[in-house]
Amino acid sequence: MGRSCYLIFLFAFVCASCFSAISKNGWNNGDKYANIALKDSLEWADYYYNIGEFNKAISIYQKQLNLKDSENTYILKKLSLCSAAMQNPTSATGYLLDYLQLDFKPTFLLNEGFESIHGSAEFENVYAKVLPKVTTWSLLFLFVAVIGFYVVFVVTINKQIHTQSRLLIASFIFIHSLFILNISVNRANYMFEYPHTYLMSTWASFLYGPLLYFYFKATSQKYKFKKIDILHALPTLALLGYMMLSVYAVSSEDKVHLMLSRIQNGLNPQDSGKLLLLVILKIASLTIYGYFIRKIYLKSAQEKLLDAKKLIWQKNVYQIHILYVITYTAYGILVINQVNSGFLYTSSTAAMALMVLYVGYSANIQPDVFSGAYAYKNRLFPKYEKSGLTQSLSNELKENLVYLFAVDKIYKENNINLDMVAQKLNTTRHNASQIINEHFNISFHEFVNMYRIQEAKELLLEDKSRKLSIINVAYEVGYNNKVTFNKAFKKDTQLTPSEYQKNVLRV
């Protein structure tokens, strides 16, 4: 019994000794490691940040970075503020851009913690390119873009303009307006708010030249499209396909990341990854088509295919286009030399704005210039002069005759006669009379009255307040006196102009 008690006592003593050793060594080491882990926590990092020990805070924040994805945005914000407090703008902006990639909230740049680096080039570069701002230039370009879209609408609905000419000039102004709108959005830094505006006008980079080229051909030479002309659209189709795959089909978040990566690489956020190549190809396209447009214009001037007013219109459009080619070339030189600011950098946009404003002015003041003139020299119709009026030439002259009356409204000239019309059609008096008789089954005098009376009825219908006198309406549509007007009007409507107006108002 005594021996058993002794063994039990000895076993208890050994256990107590082991327990004591473990308590002194193992548990103390565990506490040590626990304390180390605790000092590397975000709480300690925040503590060091709050007391101004930014080096220690940065060390702990960097260790914690990427350990918990949910905390990365918080950690990057703190790392950026720590670096700013230590007046290290390079690190601060680097962490700042990494934060924006994860959580794009640009108002963070307004944090008072960045005041110490506000004058640095690195921070100001990010600040200027990310925060939304409305500037005078952005508002001005927005105004011009709105005018451009209005002009597109006005030209498109104006059926007095030849269809082909209308579509070409409307498309030409549309891509100008879209480009200027894109510039306005970029200058205000709203491309981050609306990421799908990123490079929204780039797809049309190779369309400016072809559209203006075919517009000049259509108005000066009455050119009709052929299947082979689709070749002019191939560069645009290729660029559109590339942009669809690389940019336009990308999500809005990816577009924001792409624009921020541009800034990190020292570029403007709206710059294309292949900007230099695109600029060179666009300059080549503008120059080549500018040469062909010049040839068409010079031919129109030399052969007098256009009247004086329309020739001046084309001359001005051509000169503004050449100005754009020159300013865009200057922009390309700046891009090659990595310069992304200054007057020359934006001069090409100013040239585009000038084009939009000039076309807008013309659309409201002299819309008849858009169609050009389809009067040709006799030498273009050798068959007609030698063998008489063939069916195809008869149809051609009929179209030109309708154009003269419906669009140019030559019937308003009170001294109009068959010789004058024949001269404008570049044909003989006999052929002009034959065209009217065969296609309209009326005499020349009746043909003129038909257009005059139709416009007179429209004027009387619009003049509901009866501000216009009958004689004023007569003069407006080309008559020399009221008697002749009343006689022609009554023959057409069985009513005098006054009776017609009363009936219309009554209805």
Secondary structure, DSSP 8 states (H G I E B T S, - for coil): -HHHHHHHHHHHHHHHHHHHHHIIIIIHHHHHHHHHHHHTSHHHHHHHHHTT-HHHHHHHHHHHTTTSGGGHHHHHHHHHHHHHHTT-HHHHHHHHHHHHHHS--GGGGG-GGGGGGTTSHHHHHHHHHHS----HHHHHHHHHHHHHHHHHHHHHH-TTS-HHHHHHHHHHHHHHHHHHHHHHHHHTTTTTTSGGGTTTTGGGTTTHHHHHHHHHHHHHH-----GGGGGGGHHHHHHHHHHIIIIITS-HHHHHHHHHHHHHTTS-TT--TTHHHHHHHHHHHHHHHHHHHHHHHHHHHHHT-S-HHHHHHHHHHHHHHHHHHHHHHHHHHHHHTT---SHHHHHHHHHHHHHHHHHHHHHHH-GGGGG------GGG-HHHHHH---HHHHHHHHHHHHHHHHTS-GGGSTT--HHHHHHHHTS-HHHHHHHHHHHHSS-HHHHHHHHHHHHHHHHHHH-TT--S-HHHHHHHHT-SSHHHHHHHHHHHHSS-HHHHHHHHHH-
